[in-house]
Amino acid sequence: MGFISGVDIGGTFTDCAVVDSAGKLFTGKAPTTPDDRARGFFDSLASAARAAGITPEDLLAGTDRLLHGTTVATNVVVERNGAKVGLITTRGHRDVILMMRGTGRTVGVPVEEMLDLAASNKPTPLIPRALIREVDERVDFAGDVILPLNEEHAREAIQSLVDEGVDAICVSFLWSFMHPEHEDTVARLVAEIAPHVFVTAAHRLVSKWGEYERTVAGAINSYVGPVTKSYLKSVSSQLDERGYDRPFLIMQSTGGLAPVNEAEEAPLLTVGSGPVGGLEGVRFLAEILGIPNVIAADMGGTSFDVGLIVDGAPIKSTSTSIGHYQYNVPVVEVQSIGSGGGSVAWIDEGSGALRVGPRSAGASPGPAAYGRGGTEATVTDANVVLGYLNPSYLLGGAMPMDQEASVRSIGELAGQLEMSLEEAASGVVTISEFQMADLVRRMTVQRGYDPRDFVMFAYGGAGPLHAAVIARELGIRQVIVPLGDAAGAWSALGVGASNVVRIFEHTQVTYEPFEPGALNAAFEALEEEARIDLQAQGFAESQTELRRSAAMQYGYQVHQVEVTVPAGKLETDDMSLLIDAFEARYARLYGEGSGFRQAGVQINDVRVEAIGVTPKPILTKRDTTGTAHLVTPTSNRDVYWTTEKRRLSTPVFRGKDVEPGQTLIGPVIIDQEFTTIVVHPNQTATVDGYGNIIIEIQQKERN
């Protein structure tokens, strides 16, 4: 087996992780290039090649599988710079996407904003009403054609939108998932009339009920489609020019990989793929370490992302939202806040209080410390001022930081707040850390999980800087920085450890008492479709895993819960067990007594997750028996420790010098090329056989 190479584009840096056949890991990092992200992609490959002591050409020539997680689609939505999109829909349903659901104003917003309903507004429409066209066609809930598609109307609608200058068209008809031919016909007509226009048939993304959510999915896919497709084609073309002719797979938010051509047509599924790749990497390593419950904490330059692994499996959601818009696509759930190294610190004019984020300095100009013209104070600048970061060792010294610029930016804040320089910098870091701890609390406590029952994995360029404080605030006893310096490019490694995942689902609304025969037939049909799909991608039966689930809810209640369904032929007794599993899951998510059993239970959707198992990186474990040689600090740095309210001369170690079996007693700083690990007073850090750095957090005894 040759190299497995993963690349992940972040808001500030693009990371690359390469694992060879012996399990040796090489990582690379390069600044993200927003003007041409493909350049950053290949810069990161070149960085990893240098670490491996080979040329970029040799790296590609020796790579068996090239995997990629990308934030291109995510950034398009966040920055609202996507395509000009037109919508073609069933006559009489023109305003579905504009009306939204009744909860449209509050979807995806913090609780404090949700409570101030009077001040809330609907989001700016993804598709303005002037770019929505209606055509004559109608299918009923059973999939029967009530009114055939008027192709002449469809051609007129397409031409009208093309004349308006749209870059993309979404086609979403009522009940199209029951009878997709009308949508497919219009999509074909778009390709015929305007081959340059990106087109989405909504049923291909969401093949189940929920007219609004299905239309939203199609609209967002069209909105991000042209930019994402152009980027992926650019990378693919340049790979071809460099002679790479093996699999190039794209990470998806469903938790698995897909061929690049499928990602080009369904870029919606790449939204959030980078953080999901990181979570998949955590799942891979946690399984090796035998840790069932993990909080995955990824802090980069622009955001802090959190995912959960419970009993060895990532928590998933049957729906997600972007900017108030909700769509029903099963995804691995990762929640994010704008709290990264580049998050800008600012003073609220109304209250005079110090705030941090969500706005980020991004990759360009970046924090003041980067010396690229940025002048605003950021979390990174605060870390430089406090002494946590070594200004001369960013990217192993390849990108030195301007310490004086950081001092100036934080000093300006300090003057406005009438604080000392250290107090202002400590305030910036503390606010950021508490915001991150609050997100972890929402992901755990509000879902019925006790964070003290979890181990935190901290990664990303800035995750290991702050994880020990976040863990201390939440009562977590152990933080693991995975594979040492690999943590700084962890999402790239996670992409390389992921499988190919496809989801096949079908709306089948049934009410208890459930009929086993009907469910058996539905699951068997989906499984057959899944097997054919994976076989076409080259997976043998031995490389295929199929997992069943059902979306269930109480009658008259709105919350759907995904419940695992056992494999094999279902019997009558299995129906009671399925209901019991649903009630237990519902109670855990929403609290004991929140369900209304008297209303009955219904199944809305049946789902099969098809997994094509791919070759995994091989991790080698070193023997830690005996005593490792005594490692000496490379230097001592004056570091301001918030708990001590003063600077202490703190030993600083280079990560490459700290060997498995060694234990360091805090306060200690471990400088890695791509991240920095901060071990606070009264904490210890131990290196295990895999190179993981395990930080033990002293906590009060549990009640």
C-alpha positions in Angstrom: 0.0 0.0 0.0 1.3 3.5 -0.9 0.5 6.8 0.8 -3.0 7.8 2.1 -3.1 11.6 1.7 -5.8 13.8 3.2 -6.2 17.6 2.6 -8.5 19.8 4.6 -9.2 23.5 3.8 -9.9 25.7 6.8 -10.6 29.4 7.0 -7.0 30.3 7.8 -4.9 27.3 6.9 -5.0 24.4 4.6 -3.7 21.2 6.1 -2.4 18.0 4.7 -1.7 14.6 6.5 0.1 11.8 4.8 0.5 8.2 6.2 2.8 5.8 4.6 2.5 2.0 4.5 4.6 1.6 7.7 2.3 3.9 9.6 4.6 6.9 9.7 2.8 10.2 9.6 3.8 13.4 7.9 1.9 16.6 8.1 1.9 19.9 6.2 0.2 23.2 6.5 -0.1 26.2 4.2 -2.1 29.5 4.4 -5.5 29.2 2.8 -5.7 31.2 -0.4 -9.2 32.6 -0.7 -8.6 34.0 -4.2 -7.7 30.6 -5.5 -8.2 27.8 -3.0 -6.6 25.2 -5.3 -3.3 27.0 -4.8 -3.5 26.4 -1.0 -4.5 22.8 -1.7 -1.3 22.1 -3.6 0.8 24.3 -1.2 -0.3 22.0 1.7 0.6 18.9 -0.3 4.1 20.4 -1.0 4.5 21.2 2.7 3.7 17.5 3.7 6.1 16.3 0.9 8.9 18.4 2.4 8.2 16.8 5.8 8.5 13.4 4.2 11.7 14.4 2.5 10.3 13.9 -1.0 9.1 16.1 -3.9 5.4 16.9 -4.4 5.6 14.9 -7.6 6.8 11.8 -5.8 4.2 12.3 -3.1 1.4 12.2 -5.7 3.0 9.4 -7.6 3.1 7.3 -4.4 -0.4 8.2 -3.2 -3.0 5.4 -3.5 -6.0 7.5 -2.3 -6.3 11.3 -2.1 -9.1 12.5 0.2 -10.3 16.0 0.6 -12.4 18.0 3.1 -13.4 21.5 1.9 -15.1 24.6 3.4 -15.7 26.1 -0.1 -19.5 25.5 0.1 -19.7 26.5 3.7 -17.9 29.8 3.1 -20.2 30.6 0.2 -23.2 30.3 2.4 -21.6 32.2 5.3 -20.3 35.0 3.1 -23.5 35.1 1.0 -21.6 35.3 -2.2 -23.1 32.3 -4.0 -24.7 32.0 -7.4 -27.7 33.8 -8.8 -30.4 31.1 -8.5 -33.8 30.6 -10.1 -36.5 28.2 -8.9 -39.0 26.3 -10.9 -41.8 24.8 -8.9 -45.4 23.5 -9.1 -48.0 26.1 -9.9 -49.5 27.4 -6.7 -46.4 26.7 -4.6 -44.3 29.7 -5.5 -44.0 31.1 -2.0 -43.0 27.9 -0.1 -39.4 28.9 0.3 -40.3 32.5 1.3 -43.0 31.6 3.8 -40.7 29.1 5.6 -41.9 27.1 8.6 -43.5 28.9 11.5 -40.2 28.6 13.4 -38.2 30.0 10.5 -37.2 33.2 12.4 -35.6 31.2 15.2 -34.0 28.2 13.5 -30.3 28.1 14.2 -30.1 31.2 16.5 -29.0 31.4 20.1 -31.6 31.2 22.9 -31.1 34.8 23.9 -32.0 35.9 20.3 -34.9 33.5 20.1 -36.5 35.0 23.2 -36.5 38.5 21.6 -39.0 37.5 18.9 -40.0 41.1 18.2 -36.5 41.9 17.1 -36.2 38.9 14.9 -36.5 38.9 11.1 -36.7 36.3 8.4 -33.4 35.9 6.5 -32.7 37.4 3.2 -34.2 35.0 0.7 -31.8 32.7 -1.0 -34.0 33.1 -4.1 -35.9 36.3 -4.6 -39.5 36.0 -5.6 -38.7 37.6 -9.0 -36.6 34.5 -9.9 -39.3 31.9 -9.0 -41.3 30.4 -11.9 -44.4 28.2 -11.7 -45.2 25.5 -14.2 -48.3 23.3 -14.7 -47.8 19.8 -13.2 -49.2 18.0 -10.2 -48.5 14.7 -8.4 -50.4 13.5 -5.4 -49.1 12.1 -2.1 -49.3 8.5 -3.6 -47.2 9.4 -6.6 -50.0 9.4 -9.1 -49.9 12.1 -11.8 -52.9 14.4 -11.5 -51.7 16.8 -14.1 -49.0 15.9 -16.6 -45.9 18.2 -16.9 -46.5 21.0 -19.4 -43.1 20.9 -21.1 -43.8 24.0 -23.1 -44.4 26.0 -19.9 -41.2 24.4 -18.5 -39.2 25.6 -21.5 -40.6 29.1 -21.2 -39.7 29.2 -17.5 -36.2 28.0 -18.1 -35.6 30.6 -20.9 -37.1 33.3 -18.7 -34.6 32.6 -15.9 -31.7 32.3 -18.3 -32.6 35.7 -19.7 -32.5 37.0 -16.1 -28.9 35.9 -16.0 -29.1 33.1 -13.4 -26.1 30.9 -12.8 -28.1 28.0 -11.4 -31.6 26.6 -11.4 -33.3 24.5 -8.7 -36.3 22.4 -9.7 -38.6 21.4 -6.8 -42.1 20.0 -7.4 -44.7 18.9 -5.0 -44.4 15.2 -4.0 -41.5 14.8 -6.5 -39.9 12.1 -4.3 -42.9 9.9 -5.1 -42.8 10.6 -8.8 -39.4 12.1 -9.8 -39.9 12.0 -13.6 -41.2 15.6 -13.8 -38.2 17.1 -12.0 -35.8 14.9 -14.0 -37.5 16.1 -17.3 -37.1 19.8 -16.4 -33.5 19.2 -15.3 -32.8 17.6 -18.7 -34.4 20.6 -20.4 -32.2 23.0 -18.5 -29.1 21.0 -19.6 -30.4 21.2 -23.2 -31.4 24.9 -23.3 -28.6 26.3 -21.1 -25.8 23.8 -20.6 -23.7 26.4 -18.7 -26.3 26.7 -15.9 -25.9 24.5 -12.8 -29.1 22.6 -12.1 -30.5 20.7 -9.1 -33.4 18.3 -9.1 -34.5 18.5 -5.4 -35.6 14.9 -5.1 -32.0 13.7 -5.8 -30.9 15.4 -2.6 -33.9 14.8 -0.3 -36.1 11.8 -1.3 -38.7 12.2 1.4 -41.6 14.4 2.5 -41.2 18.0 3.7 -41.8 20.3 0.7 -40.1 23.3 2.3 -37.1 21.4 3.5 -36.6 19.7 0.2 -36.8 23.0 -1.7 -34.3 24.6 0.7 -31.9 21.7 0.1 -32.2 22.1 -3.6 -31.9 25.9 -3.4 -28.7 25.8 -1.3 -27.2 23.1 -3.5 -27.8 25.4 -6.5 -26.5 28.4 -4.5 -23.1 26.8 -3.7 -23.0 24.6 -6.8 -21.2 26.8 -9.4 -18.4 27.9 -7.1 -17.8 24.4 -5.5 -18.0 22.6 -8.9 -15.5 25.1 -10.4 -13.1 24.6 -7.5 -13.3 20.8 -7.6 -12.8 20.7 -11.3 -9.8 23.0 -11.0 -8.2 20.7 -8.4 -9.1 17.6 -10.5 -7.7 19.2 -13.7 -4.4 20.1 -11.9 -4.1 16.6 -10.5 -4.6 15.2 -14.0 -1.8 17.5 -15.2 0.4 16.2 -12.5 -0.2 12.6 -13.5 -2.4 11.6 -10.6 -5.0 9.0 -11.8 -6.1 7.2 -8.7 -9.2 7.8 -6.4 -9.9 11.4 -5.5 -12.7 11.4 -2.9 -14.4 14.3 -1.2 -15.5 14.3 2.5 -19.2 14.8 3.1 -21.2 15.9 6.1 -22.9 12.5 6.1 -19.7 11.2 7.7 -18.1 9.6 4.7 -16.4 10.0 1.3 -17.9 10.3 -2.2 -16.3 10.4 -5.7 -15.5 13.9 -6.8 -18.0 13.9 -9.7 -20.8 13.2 -7.2 -19.6 16.0 -4.9 -19.7 18.3 -7.9 -23.3 17.6 -8.4 -24.3 17.6 -4.8 -22.1 20.2 -3.1 -24.7 20.7 -0.4 -23.3 17.5 1.2 -19.8 19.1 1.5 -21.1 21.8 3.8 -19.3 21.2 7.1 -17.3 18.3 5.7 -14.0 19.5 7.3 -15.1 19.3 10.9 -16.9 16.0 10.2 -13.6 14.7 8.9 -12.0 15.6 12.2 -14.7 13.8 14.1 -14.2 10.7 11.9 -10.5 10.8 12.8 -11.4 11.0 16.5 -13.7 8.0 16.1 -10.9 6.1 14.4 -8.3 6.8 17.1 -10.8 6.5 20.0 -11.7 3.0 18.8 -8.0 2.0 18.9 -7.6 3.5 22.4 -10.8 1.8 23.7 -12.5 5.1 24.6 -16.3 5.0 24.0 -17.4 8.5 24.8 -15.5 11.5 23.4 -16.0 15.2 23.1 -14.2 16.3 19.9 -13.1 19.9 20.2 -11.6 21.5 17.0 -10.4 25.1 17.2 -8.9 26.6 14.1 -8.5 30.2 12.8 -12.1 31.1 12.4 -14.3 28.7 14.4 -14.6 26.2 17.3 -16.3 23.0 16.3 -17.7 20.4 18.6 -19.0 16.9 17.9 -19.8 13.9 20.2 -19.0 10.3 20.0 -21.3 8.2 22.3 -20.7 4.4 22.7 -18.2 4.5 19.8 -20.5 6.2 17.2 -20.8 9.9 16.2 -24.1 11.6 17.1 -26.1 12.3 14.0 -29.0 14.5 13.1 -31.8 14.0 10.6 -31.8 17.7 9.7 -29.5 20.7 9.8 -29.8 24.4 9.3 -27.7 27.2 7.7 -28.6 30.8 8.3 -32.2 30.1 9.4 -32.8 27.7 6.5 -33.5 24.1 7.6 -33.2 21.1 5.4 -33.7 17.4 6.1 -30.5 15.6 5.2 -29.0 13.1 7.7 -25.6 14.5 8.8 -23.0 13.9 11.4 -23.8 16.6 13.9 -21.0 19.1 14.5 -21.9 22.5 16.0 -19.8 25.6 15.6 -19.3 29.1 16.9 -17.2 31.9 15.6 -14.5 31.5 18.2 -11.1 30.7 16.6 -7.6 32.0 16.8 -8.5 34.8 14.4 -11.7 35.9 16.2 -11.7 39.6 16.7 -11.9 41.2 20.2 -14.0 44.3 20.3 -15.8 46.6 22.8 -19.6 46.8 22.8 -20.4 50.5 22.4 -23.7 50.1 24.3 -22.4 48.4 27.4 -18.6 49.0 27.2 -18.1 45.3 27.7 -15.3 43.3 26.0 -16.6 40.9 23.4 -14.8 38.2 21.3 -16.0 37.0 17.8 -17.9 35.9 15.9 -16.2 38.0 13.3 -12.8 36.7 12.3 -9.7 38.2 10.7 -9.6 35.1 8.6 -6.6 34.1 6.5 -6.1 37.6 5.0 -5.2 39.9 6.6 -5.4 37.6 9.6 -4.4 38.5 13.2 -2.1 41.5 13.7 0.7 39.0 14.6 0.7 37.6 11.0 2.1 40.9 9.7 -0.2 41.0 6.7 -1.8 44.3 7.5 -4.2 43.2 10.2 -4.5 45.7 13.1 -7.4 44.4 15.1 -6.8 42.4 18.3 -7.6 38.7 18.0 -7.4 35.6 20.3 -4.0 34.7 18.6 -2.7 38.2 19.5 -3.8 37.7 23.1 -2.0 34.3 23.2 1.2 36.0 21.9 1.0 38.7 24.6 0.4 36.2 27.4 3.4 34.1 26.2 1.5 30.9 25.3 2.6 31.2 21.6 6.2 31.4 20.5 6.2 34.1 17.8 9.3 32.6 16.1 7.9 29.0 15.8 4.6 29.3 13.8 4.7 26.5 11.2 8.0 25.5 12.7 9.5 28.9 12.1 8.4 29.2 8.5 5.9 31.9 9.3 7.3 34.1 12.1 4.9 36.4 13.9 5.1 40.1 14.7 5.0 40.2 18.5 5.1 44.0 18.6 2.0 44.2 16.4 0.2 41.9 18.8 1.2 44.1 21.7 -0.1 47.2 19.9 -3.4 45.6 19.1 -4.0 44.3 22.6 -2.6 47.5 24.1 -5.3 49.6 22.3 -8.0 47.4 23.9 -6.3 47.7 27.3 -6.3 51.4 27.0 -10.0 51.6 26.2 -10.8 49.2 29.0 -8.4 50.9 31.5 -6.7 47.6 32.1 -3.1 46.4 32.1 -1.8 44.7 28.9 -1.9 41.2 30.6 -5.4 41.8 32.0 -6.8 42.7 28.6 -5.1 39.8 26.9 -6.3 37.4 29.6 -9.8 38.8 29.3 -9.8 38.1 25.6 -8.7 34.5 26.1 -11.0 33.8 29.0 -14.1 35.1 27.2 -13.2 32.9 24.2 -12.7 29.9 26.4 -15.9 30.3 28.3 -17.8 30.7 25.0 -16.3 27.4 23.9 -17.1 25.7 27.2 -20.7 26.9 26.8 -21.0 25.3 23.4 -19.7 22.0 24.8 -22.2 22.3 27.6 -25.1 22.8 25.1 -23.9 19.8 23.1 -23.8 17.6 26.2 -25.9 18.7 29.2 -28.8 19.9 27.1 -28.9 16.5 25.4 -28.9 14.5 28.7 -25.1 13.7 28.7 -22.8 14.5 31.6 -19.5 16.0 30.2 -17.7 14.4 33.1 -18.4 11.0 31.5 -16.4 12.0 28.4 -12.8 12.4 27.4 -12.0 15.5 25.4 -9.9 15.2 22.2 -8.4 18.6 21.4 -7.1 19.4 17.9 -6.8 22.0 15.2 -4.2 24.7 15.2 -5.6 26.3 18.4 -7.5 23.5 20.1 -4.6 22.3 22.4 -4.0 25.9 23.4 -7.3 26.2 25.2 -8.7 22.7 25.8 -7.3 22.3 29.4 -9.3 25.4 30.6 -12.5 24.3 28.8 -12.1 20.8 30.4 -11.5 22.3 33.8 -14.7 24.4 33.6 -16.8 21.4 32.6 -15.4 18.9 35.1 -13.7 16.8 32.4 -10.7 14.9 33.9 -8.7 14.1 30.7 -7.8 15.9 27.5 -6.0 14.0 24.7 -4.1 15.9 22.0 -4.1 13.2 19.3 -0.8 12.0 17.9 1.0 15.1 19.1 1.8 17.4 16.2 -0.7 15.7 14.0 -3.4 17.4 16.0 -2.6 20.6 14.1 -3.7 19.0 10.9 -6.2 16.5 12.4 -9.2 17.0 10.1 -6.9 16.2 7.2 -5.9 12.9 8.9 -9.5 12.2 9.8 -10.6 12.5 6.1 -7.9 9.9 5.3 -9.4 7.6 7.9 -13.0 7.8 6.6 -15.1 5.4 4.7 -17.3 5.9 1.6 -20.8 6.5 3.0 -24.0 6.6 1.1 -27.5 7.1 2.6 -30.6 5.6 1.0 -33.9 6.5 2.5 -37.6 6.4 1.8 -40.7 8.1 3.3 -42.9 5.4 4.6 -45.4 6.8 7.2 -46.7 4.0 9.3 -48.5 3.9 12.7 -48.4 1.4 15.4 -49.0 -1.4 15.6 -46.3 -1.7 13.0 -46.4 -4.5 10.4 -43.0 -6.3 10.3 -43.6 -7.4 6.7 -44.0 -3.9 5.3 -40.8 -2.8 7.1 -38.9 -5.8 6.0 -39.8 -5.1 2.4 -38.8 -1.4 2.6 -35.4 -2.2 4.2 -34.7 -5.0 1.8 -35.4 -2.7 -1.2 -33.1 0.0 0.1 -30.4 -2.5 1.0 -30.4 -4.0 -2.5 -30.1 -0.5 -4.0 -27.2 0.2 -1.6 -25.4 -3.0 -2.5 -25.6 -2.2 -6.2 -24.3 1.3 -5.7 -21.3 0.2 -3.6 -20.5 -2.6 -6.0 -20.5 -0.1 -8.9 -17.9 1.8 -6.9 -15.7 -1.2 -6.6 -16.5 -2.5 -3.1 -16.8 -6.2 -2.6 -19.4 -7.7 -0.3 -16.7 -8.2 2.4 -16.0 -4.4 2.2 -19.7 -3.4 2.6 -21.6 -2.6 5.8 -25.3 -1.8 5.9 -26.9 -0.1 8.9 -30.6 0.4 9.3 -32.4 3.2 11.1 -35.9 4.7 11.2 -37.1 8.3 11.9 -39.8 8.0 14.5 -42.0 10.4 16.5 -45.0 10.5 18.8 -48.3 11.4 17.3 -49.1 15.1 17.5 -45.5 15.9 18.4 -42.9 17.5 16.0 -39.6 16.0 17.1 -38.3 13.1 15.0 -35.7 10.8 16.5 -33.5 8.4 14.6 -33.6 4.9 16.0 -31.3 2.0 15.1 -33.1 -0.9 13.6 -31.6 -4.4 13.8 -30.4 -6.2 10.7 -32.1 -9.3 9.4 -35.8 -10.3 9.2 -37.9 -8.3 11.7 -40.5 -10.2 13.7 -43.5 -9.0 15.7 -41.5 -8.9 19.0 -39.0 -6.6 17.3 -41.7 -3.9 16.9 -42.1 -3.5 20.7 -38.4 -3.4 21.1 -38.2 -0.7 18.4 -40.8 1.4 20.3 -38.9 1.0 23.6 -35.7 2.1 21.9 -37.5 5.2 20.5 -39.0 6.1 23.9 -35.6 5.8 25.6 -33.9 7.9 23.0 -36.6 10.5 23.1 -36.5 10.8 26.9 -32.7 11.2 26.8 -32.9 14.0 24.3 -35.9 15.9 25.6 -36.3 14.8 29.2 -38.3 12.2 31.1 -42.0 12.7 30.7 -41.7 14.9 27.5 -43.2 12.2 25.3 -47.0 11.6 24.9 -47.3 7.8 24.7 -51.1 8.0 24.5 -50.8 9.6 21.1 -49.1 6.5 19.7 -45.8 6.2 17.8 -45.2 6.5 14.1 -42.4 5.8 11.7 -41.9 8.5 9.1 -38.8 7.5 7.2 -36.7 4.3 6.8 -33.1 4.6 6.1 -30.1 2.5 5.2 -26.5 3.8 5.6 -24.3 2.0 3.2 -20.6 2.0 4.1 -17.8 1.1 1.8 -14.9 0.2 4.1 -11.7 1.7 2.9 -8.0 0.9 3.8 -7.1 2.8 7.0 -3.9 4.4 8.1 -1.8 2.0 10.2 -0.7 3.6 13.5 2.4 2.2 15.1 2.7 2.0 18.9 6.0 2.4 20.7 7.0 0.6 23.8 6.7 2.8 26.9 8.1 0.4 29.4 11.2 1.5 31.2 12.2 5.1 31.8 12.6 7.4 28.9 15.6 9.7 28.9 15.1 13.0 30.8 14.1 15.6 28.4 15.3 19.2 29.0 13.4 22.3 28.1 14.5 24.2 25.0 13.9 27.4 26.8 11.9 29.1 29.6 9.3 31.7 28.7 7.6 34.3 30.9 4.0 33.2 30.7 1.0 35.0 32.3 -1.2 32.4 34.0 -4.7 33.7 34.7 -5.2 31.5 37.8 -2.0 32.9 39.3 -2.6 36.4 38.1 1.1 36.9 37.3 3.8 35.8 34.9 5.9 32.7 35.8 9.1 31.5 34.2 7.7 28.4 32.4 9.6 25.6 30.8 9.0 25.2 27.1 9.6 21.9 25.3 9.7 21.0 21.6 7.2 18.3 20.8 9.7 16.3 18.8 11.9 16.0 21.9 9.2 14.6 24.2 9.1 10.8 23.9 6.5 8.2 24.8 6.5 7.3 28.4 7.5 10.8 29.6 5.4 12.9 32.0 5.7 16.7 32.3 4.3 18.6 35.3 2.6 21.9 34.7 2.9 24.7 34.1 4.5 23.6 30.8 4.3 24.7 27.2 4.9 22.2 24.4 5.7 23.9 21.1 4.7 21.8 18.1 5.2 22.9 14.5 1.4 23.2 13.8 0.0 23.7 17.3 0.9 24.6 20.8 -0.1 22.5 23.9 -0.6 24.5 27.1 -0.5 22.5 30.4 -1.6 24.7 33.3 -0.5 24.7 36.9 -1.7 21.6 38.8 -2.0 19.6 35.6 0.3 16.9 34.1 0.9 15.8 30.5 2.0 12.2 29.6 2.9 10.9 26.2 1.6 7.4 25.3 2.9 4.9 22.9 1.1 6.4 19.9 2.4 9.9 20.6 -0.8 11.1 22.1 -0.3 13.8 24.7 -2.7 13.1 27.6 -3.4 16.0 30.0 -4.8 15.1 33.4 -7.0 17.8 34.8 -7.4 18.0 38.6 -11.1 18.2 39.4 -13.1 18.3 42.6 -14.7 15.0 43.6 -18.1 14.4 42.0 -21.1 14.6 44.3 
